[in-house]
Amino acid sequence: MAKAIVAIFKKTIKICILATTVIYIAASCTSAINPIYCSLFTFLALGFPFILLAMVLASLLAFFCFKKYAWIFSVLLLIGTKNIISTTGFHPFTITFKQEKPEGTIRLLSWNVNEFTPSERLKDTANSPRQKTLAFIKMINADVICLQDFRNYPNDATYRSSLLYIKDSLGYQYYYCSIDRQSESMPSKEDIYGSIIFSRFPIVDTGRTAYDSKDFPEHIAYAEILIGQKKVRFYNTHLSSMQLTAERKNAGLNYTFIQDDTAILLNKSKLARIAIFDSFHVKQAQIVKQQLNKSPIPFVFCADLNSVPSSYVYHHISSGLQDAFLQKGFGWGSTYDGLSNTLRIDVTLLSPELKVVQHYSPKLKASDHFPLVTDITLP
């Protein structure tokens, strides 16, 4: 009886090892296979870090269960090298951030600020998320700031204007906003939403490109900034949010729409939304890459991609570019405060001419995303 139980246990372990290996091989292909054709690769990309850990464990168990064939499982780990390199930072000795900027460097802050919620004067108390966000922006003293999910309100008796504070109080006189949309309830030039670029250096050229969909009013924006005698182009964008926390407001309806970030049927399950939006992200990534390829000068690309580094979207955009986190970071570098500590969905990418000096992303509880601070040198 005992022998039979042991035999069943060993057989179960072997089946688990083989199943894990098959899943790992499939997950290693997420960077190359467009999820539009198979949404399964969307979820394999999201789970790649955990699948990698499972494969490492399976390889160790294989030495006991498969003996002379165990080396094959270790070799199969190499299939995921591309995803391992894109998801993991290998610089443990560069994670200490130096507040003082090294001479000759430009400091960049990229951050999804969650619409600067709350901006109502009655709710915007001393320890509110908005105040924490603005305090960090002031403390980090960046030269260029790229903010996604930026919302500004008129500076009146009800609301506070974050744009005016950053421009006048913090000294960022130059700025450009994509203005993805303006409020219909409060039609005002100050009441805007979009991706915004602030600079302490002169902005000499700007532009924006809309994503090709009426349901997604967001843009990829750029500002060409004159730093000394050199020009650098800074891109800033926010790929469509997946609206995982949005809920149907009226259970009696078959469907309903939301207008906060996108227009999507809310009667879809969360898994269905993830798959749907990943296909949208692929189309947006293609537009982004076209624009980056057109840049005539060195550039920096800041974004909330809403896609992980093992995804097709990330690899399509980052091809041929430097990832600031991979250059100077360590671990998996989560940038989203929720769901999983493996979600590095915010990026700072640079053209090859630029050099990353240091990169810093503190786990600051202000927005639902963490800030990305990067010091760079120009060519």
C-alpha positions as CSV (number, residue, x, y, z in Angstrom):
1,M,0.0,0.0,0.0
2,A,2.8,2.4,1.0
3,K,4.7,1.6,-2.2
4,A,1.6,2.3,-4.3
5,I,1.1,5.7,-2.6
6,V,4.8,6.6,-3.2
7,A,4.5,5.5,-6.9
8,I,1.3,7.6,-7.4
9,F,3.1,10.6,-5.7
10,K,6.1,10.3,-8.0
11,K,3.9,10.0,-11.1
12,T,2.0,13.1,-10.0
13,I,5.2,15.0,-9.5
14,K,6.5,14.0,-13.0
15,I,3.2,15.1,-14.6
16,C,3.5,18.5,-12.8
17,I,7.1,18.9,-14.0
18,L,6.1,18.1,-17.6
19,A,3.0,20.4,-17.5
20,T,5.1,23.2,-16.0
21,T,7.7,22.8,-18.7
22,V,5.1,23.0,-21.5
23,I,3.5,26.2,-19.9
24,Y,7.0,27.7,-19.5
25,I,7.9,27.1,-23.1
26,A,4.6,28.8,-24.2
27,A,5.2,31.7,-21.8
28,S,8.7,32.2,-23.2
29,C,7.1,33.1,-26.5
30,T,4.9,36.0,-25.3
31,S,7.4,38.6,-26.6
32,A,7.2,37.3,-30.1
33,I,3.5,36.3,-30.6
34,N,0.9,38.9,-31.1
35,P,-1.9,38.4,-28.6
36,I,-4.4,39.6,-31.1
37,Y,-4.2,36.1,-32.6
38,C,-4.3,34.3,-29.3
39,S,-5.3,36.0,-26.1
40,L,-3.8,33.2,-24.0
41,F,-0.4,34.8,-24.5
42,T,-1.7,37.9,-22.7
43,F,-2.1,36.0,-19.5
44,L,1.1,34.0,-19.9
45,A,2.9,37.3,-20.2
46,L,1.3,38.6,-17.0
47,G,2.2,35.4,-15.1
48,F,5.7,34.9,-16.5
49,P,7.6,35.7,-13.3
50,F,5.6,33.1,-11.4
51,I,5.9,30.6,-14.3
52,L,9.7,31.2,-14.3
53,L,9.8,30.4,-10.5
54,A,7.7,27.3,-11.1
55,M,10.1,26.2,-13.9
56,V,13.1,26.6,-11.7
57,L,11.5,24.5,-9.0
58,A,10.5,21.9,-11.7
59,S,14.1,21.8,-12.9
60,L,15.3,21.0,-9.4
61,L,12.8,18.3,-8.9
62,A,13.7,16.8,-12.3
63,F,17.1,15.8,-10.8
64,F,15.3,13.4,-8.5
65,C,12.5,12.3,-10.8
66,F,14.1,12.0,-14.2
67,K,17.8,11.6,-13.2
68,K,19.8,11.2,-16.5
69,Y,17.3,13.4,-18.4
70,A,17.3,16.1,-15.8
71,W,19.8,18.3,-17.6
72,I,17.2,18.8,-20.4
73,F,14.9,20.8,-18.1
74,S,17.8,23.1,-17.1
75,V,18.6,23.7,-20.7
76,L,15.0,24.5,-21.4
77,L,15.2,27.4,-18.9
78,L,17.3,29.2,-21.5
79,I,14.3,29.4,-23.9
80,G,12.9,32.2,-21.7
81,T,16.1,34.2,-21.7
82,K,14.6,37.1,-23.6
83,N,11.7,37.5,-21.1
84,I,14.0,36.9,-18.1
85,I,16.3,39.7,-19.3
86,S,13.4,42.1,-19.9
87,T,11.6,41.5,-16.6
88,T,14.6,41.4,-14.2
89,G,17.1,44.0,-13.2
90,F,20.6,42.6,-12.3
91,H,22.2,45.6,-10.6
92,P,21.9,45.1,-6.8
93,F,24.8,47.6,-6.1
94,T,23.2,50.6,-7.9
95,I,19.8,50.7,-6.0
96,T,21.0,53.5,-3.6
97,F,19.7,56.7,-5.0
98,K,21.8,59.9,-4.7
99,Q,19.6,62.9,-4.3
100,E,22.3,65.3,-5.4
101,K,22.5,65.3,-9.2
102,P,25.9,64.4,-10.7
103,E,27.4,67.2,-12.7
104,G,26.4,67.1,-16.3
105,T,23.2,65.0,-15.9
106,I,19.6,65.7,-16.6
107,R,17.0,64.4,-14.0
108,L,13.7,63.1,-15.4
109,L,10.6,62.2,-13.4
110,S,7.9,60.0,-15.0
111,W,4.8,59.3,-13.1
112,N,1.1,58.3,-13.5
113,V,-0.4,60.7,-10.9
114,N,-3.9,59.2,-10.9
115,E,-5.5,62.5,-12.0
116,F,-4.1,64.3,-8.9
117,T,-7.0,63.0,-6.8
118,P,-8.3,64.6,-4.7
119,S,-8.1,68.2,-6.1
120,E,-11.2,69.4,-4.2
121,R,-10.1,71.9,-1.6
122,L,-12.2,70.3,1.1
123,K,-10.6,66.9,0.6
124,D,-7.1,68.0,-0.3
125,T,-5.8,68.1,3.2
126,A,-2.1,68.2,4.3
127,N,-1.6,64.4,4.0
128,S,-3.8,63.8,1.0
129,P,-2.4,61.8,-2.0
130,R,-2.2,65.0,-4.1
131,Q,-0.2,66.8,-1.5
132,K,2.2,63.7,-1.1
133,T,2.6,63.7,-4.9
134,L,3.4,67.4,-5.2
135,A,5.8,67.1,-2.2
136,F,7.7,64.4,-3.9
137,I,7.9,66.3,-7.2
138,K,9.3,69.3,-5.3
139,M,11.8,67.1,-3.4
140,I,13.1,65.2,-6.3
141,N,13.9,68.5,-8.2
142,A,13.8,67.0,-11.7
143,D,14.7,69.0,-14.8
144,V,12.0,67.4,-16.9
145,I,8.7,65.9,-15.7
146,C,6.4,63.6,-17.7
147,L,3.1,63.0,-16.0
148,Q,0.5,60.5,-17.2
149,D,-3.1,60.4,-16.2
150,F,-2.8,64.1,-15.5
151,R,-5.9,66.1,-14.6
152,N,-6.1,69.8,-14.0
153,Y,-8.9,71.8,-12.6
154,P,-9.6,75.6,-12.6
155,N,-8.0,77.2,-9.5
156,D,-11.2,78.4,-7.9
157,A,-13.2,78.2,-4.7
158,T,-13.9,74.5,-5.2
159,Y,-10.7,73.1,-6.8
160,R,-6.9,73.6,-6.7
161,S,-4.9,73.7,-9.9
162,S,-1.9,71.3,-9.9
163,L,-0.7,72.8,-13.2
164,L,-0.4,76.3,-11.8
165,Y,1.4,75.0,-8.7
166,I,4.0,73.1,-10.7
167,K,4.4,75.9,-13.2
168,D,4.6,78.9,-10.8
169,S,5.6,77.6,-7.4
170,L,8.0,74.9,-8.5
171,G,9.4,76.9,-11.5
172,Y,8.5,74.8,-14.5
173,Q,7.6,77.6,-16.9
174,Y,7.7,75.4,-20.0
175,Y,5.1,72.7,-20.5
176,Y,3.0,70.9,-23.1
177,C,-0.1,68.8,-22.5
178,S,-1.6,66.5,-25.1
179,I,-5.1,67.5,-23.9
180,D,-6.8,64.2,-24.6
181,R,-10.1,65.6,-23.4
182,Q,-11.7,68.5,-21.7
183,S,-14.6,68.5,-19.2
184,E,-18.0,69.0,-20.7
185,S,-19.5,69.8,-17.3
186,M,-17.0,72.6,-16.6
187,P,-15.9,73.9,-20.0
188,S,-12.7,75.7,-19.2
189,K,-9.2,75.9,-20.7
190,E,-7.8,74.9,-17.3
191,D,-10.0,71.8,-16.9
192,I,-8.0,69.3,-19.0
193,Y,-6.9,65.7,-19.0
194,G,-3.9,64.1,-20.8
195,S,-0.2,63.4,-20.7
196,I,1.9,66.5,-19.8
197,I,5.6,67.4,-20.1
198,F,7.1,70.1,-17.8
199,S,10.6,71.4,-18.3
200,R,12.9,73.9,-16.8
201,F,14.6,74.2,-20.2
202,P,13.0,75.9,-23.2
203,I,10.6,73.8,-25.3
204,V,11.2,74.6,-28.9
205,D,8.8,72.2,-30.6
206,T,5.7,70.1,-29.6
207,G,3.3,67.7,-31.2
208,R,0.9,64.9,-30.6
209,T,-0.5,61.9,-32.4
210,A,-3.9,60.4,-31.7
211,Y,-4.4,56.7,-31.3
212,D,-6.5,55.5,-34.1
213,S,-9.8,54.9,-32.3
214,K,-12.8,57.1,-31.4
215,D,-13.1,55.1,-28.2
216,F,-9.6,56.0,-27.0
217,P,-9.1,59.8,-27.1
218,E,-5.5,59.6,-25.7
219,H,-2.4,60.6,-27.6
220,I,1.3,60.2,-27.7
221,A,2.7,63.7,-27.0
222,Y,6.3,65.0,-27.5
223,A,8.2,68.1,-26.5
224,E,11.5,69.0,-28.1
225,I,13.6,70.5,-25.4
226,L,16.8,72.7,-25.8
227,I,19.3,71.7,-23.1
228,G,22.3,73.9,-23.5
229,Q,23.1,73.6,-27.2
230,K,21.6,70.2,-27.6
231,K,18.0,69.1,-28.4
232,V,16.3,66.1,-26.9
233,R,12.8,64.9,-27.7
234,F,10.7,63.7,-24.8
235,Y,7.7,61.5,-25.5
236,N,5.0,60.9,-23.0
237,T,1.9,58.7,-23.3
238,H,-0.6,56.5,-21.5
239,L,-1.9,53.4,-23.1
240,S,-5.5,52.6,-22.5
241,S,-6.4,51.6,-18.9
242,M,-8.0,48.2,-18.5
243,Q,-10.6,49.4,-16.1
244,L,-10.3,46.4,-13.8
245,T,-11.8,48.2,-10.9
246,A,-14.8,49.7,-12.8
247,E,-18.1,48.1,-12.1
248,R,-21.5,48.2,-13.7
249,K,-23.6,51.0,-12.1
250,N,-27.0,49.6,-13.1
251,A,-27.4,45.8,-12.9
252,G,-30.7,46.1,-14.8
253,L,-28.8,47.1,-18.0
254,N,-27.4,44.6,-20.4
255,Y,-24.4,46.9,-20.8
256,T,-23.2,50.3,-19.9
257,F,-20.3,52.6,-20.9
258,I,-17.8,54.5,-18.9
259,Q,-16.1,57.7,-20.1
260,D,-13.2,58.0,-17.5
261,D,-10.3,56.5,-19.5
262,T,-12.0,54.6,-22.4
263,A,-15.3,53.4,-23.6
264,I,-15.8,49.7,-22.9
265,L,-18.7,47.4,-22.1
266,L,-18.7,46.9,-18.4
267,N,-20.6,43.7,-18.5
268,K,-17.4,41.9,-19.5
269,S,-15.5,39.9,-16.9
270,K,-12.1,41.2,-15.7
271,L,-10.3,38.5,-17.7
272,A,-12.2,39.4,-20.8
273,R,-11.3,43.1,-20.3
274,I,-7.6,42.2,-20.0
275,A,-7.7,40.3,-23.3
276,I,-9.7,43.0,-25.0
277,F,-7.4,45.9,-23.9
278,D,-4.2,44.0,-24.7
279,S,-5.3,43.9,-28.3
280,F,-5.9,47.6,-28.2
281,H,-2.5,48.1,-26.7
282,V,-0.9,46.2,-29.6
283,K,-2.4,48.7,-32.1
284,Q,-1.4,51.6,-29.9
285,A,2.2,50.2,-29.6
286,Q,2.4,50.1,-33.4
287,I,1.6,53.8,-33.6
288,V,4.1,54.6,-30.8
289,K,6.9,52.7,-32.6
290,Q,6.2,54.5,-35.8
291,Q,6.5,57.9,-34.1
292,L,9.7,56.9,-32.2
293,N,11.3,55.8,-35.5
294,K,10.6,59.2,-37.0
295,S,12.5,61.1,-34.3
296,P,15.4,63.0,-35.9
297,I,17.2,63.6,-32.6
298,P,18.0,61.6,-29.4
299,F,14.8,60.9,-27.4
300,V,13.4,59.6,-24.2
301,F,10.1,57.7,-24.1
302,C,8.0,57.8,-20.9
303,A,4.8,55.9,-20.6
304,D,2.3,54.0,-18.5
305,L,2.1,51.0,-20.9
306,N,-0.4,49.0,-18.9
307,S,1.6,46.1,-20.3
308,V,4.3,44.0,-18.6
309,P,7.9,43.6,-19.8
310,S,7.3,40.1,-21.0
311,S,4.5,41.2,-23.3
312,Y,4.5,41.7,-27.0
313,V,3.6,45.4,-26.6
314,Y,6.7,46.1,-24.4
315,H,9.1,44.2,-26.8
316,H,7.6,45.9,-29.8
317,I,8.2,49.4,-28.4
318,S,11.5,48.8,-26.6
319,S,13.2,47.1,-29.5
320,G,16.5,48.9,-30.1
321,L,16.1,51.1,-27.0
322,Q,17.5,51.2,-23.5
323,D,15.3,50.5,-20.5
324,A,16.4,52.7,-17.6
325,F,15.3,50.1,-15.1
326,L,17.2,47.3,-16.8
327,Q,20.3,49.5,-17.0
328,K,20.4,50.3,-13.3
329,G,17.6,48.5,-11.4
330,F,17.4,45.3,-9.5
331,G,14.6,42.7,-9.2
332,W,11.3,42.9,-10.9
333,G,10.7,46.6,-10.3
334,S,7.0,46.8,-9.7
335,T,5.5,50.2,-10.6
336,Y,1.9,49.5,-9.9
337,D,0.5,49.6,-6.3
338,G,-1.9,46.7,-6.5
339,L,-2.6,43.2,-7.7
340,S,0.9,41.9,-7.9
341,N,4.4,43.1,-7.1
342,T,5.6,41.9,-10.5
343,L,3.7,44.5,-12.5
344,R,6.3,46.8,-14.0
345,I,3.9,48.6,-16.4
346,D,5.5,52.0,-16.4
347,V,8.7,52.6,-18.3
348,T,11.4,55.0,-19.2
349,L,13.1,54.1,-22.5
350,L,16.0,55.9,-24.1
351,S,17.5,56.0,-27.6
352,P,21.0,54.5,-27.7
353,E,22.8,57.9,-27.8
354,L,21.8,58.7,-24.2
355,K,23.3,57.1,-21.0
356,V,21.5,56.2,-17.8
357,V,23.4,57.3,-14.7
358,Q,20.9,56.1,-12.0
359,H,17.3,55.0,-11.8
360,Y,15.0,55.2,-8.8
361,S,11.4,54.1,-8.2
362,P,10.4,54.4,-4.5
363,K,7.3,52.6,-3.3
364,L,5.6,55.8,-2.4
365,K,1.9,55.6,-1.4
366,A,0.5,58.6,-3.2
367,S,-0.8,57.6,-6.6
368,D,-1.8,54.1,-7.6
369,H,1.5,54.0,-9.5
370,F,5.1,54.6,-8.3
371,P,7.3,57.4,-9.6
372,L,10.2,56.7,-11.9
373,V,13.3,58.9,-11.5
374,T,16.1,58.7,-14.0
375,D,19.3,60.7,-14.3
376,I,20.7,60.7,-17.8
377,T,23.6,62.2,-19.7
378,L,23.4,63.6,-23.2
379,P,25.6,62.5,-26.1
